[in-house]
């Protein structure tokens, strides 16, 4: 149980960080919110992929749900920034 929670936090951190990297500009968002949105993005993205009928019959690393998690996490970060009214800081 504890290992699952720690794994979800680490996966959320990685997916949230990658989602922030693919978004343009610098986002004004905390590390904790990045982890939370990364975990949510991972869960929602994986759920959506499996609802479409994805099957990892060959085993190994599941790249499609991972990429879907990054896309969903980026969308969640954009929604969060719009809802909270925080502005992106564009790099010069």
Secondary structure in CASP SS format (residue, H / E / C, confidence):
PFRMAT SS
TARGET T0000
AUTHOR 0000-0000-0000
METHOD secondary structure of the structure
MODEL  1
X C 1.00
X H 1.00
X H 1.00
X H 1.00
X H 1.00
X H 1.00
X H 1.00
X H 1.00
X H 1.00
X H 1.00
X H 1.00
X H 1.00
X H 1.00
X H 1.00
X H 1.00
X H 1.00
X H 1.00
X H 1.00
X H 1.00
X H 1.00
X H 1.00
X H 1.00
X C 1.00
X C 1.00
X C 1.00
X E 1.00
X C 1.00
X C 1.00
X C 1.00
X C 1.00
X H 1.00
X H 1.00
X H 1.00
X H 1.00
X H 1.00
X H 1.00
X H 1.00
X H 1.00
X H 1.00
X H 1.00
X H 1.00
X H 1.00
X H 1.00
X H 1.00
X H 1.00
X H 1.00
X H 1.00
X H 1.00
X H 1.00
X H 1.00
X H 1.00
X H 1.00
X C 1.00
X C 1.00
X C 1.00
X C 1.00
X C 1.00
X C 1.00
X C 1.00
X C 1.00
X C 1.00
X C 1.00
X H 1.00
X H 1.00
X H 1.00
X H 1.00
X H 1.00
X H 1.00
X H 1.00
X H 1.00
X H 1.00
X H 1.00
X H 1.00
X H 1.00
X H 1.00
X H 1.00
X H 1.00
X H 1.00
X H 1.00
X H 1.00
X H 1.00
X H 1.00
X H 1.00
X H 1.00
X C 1.00
X C 1.00
X C 1.00
X C 1.00
X E 1.00
X C 1.00
X C 1.00
X C 1.00
END
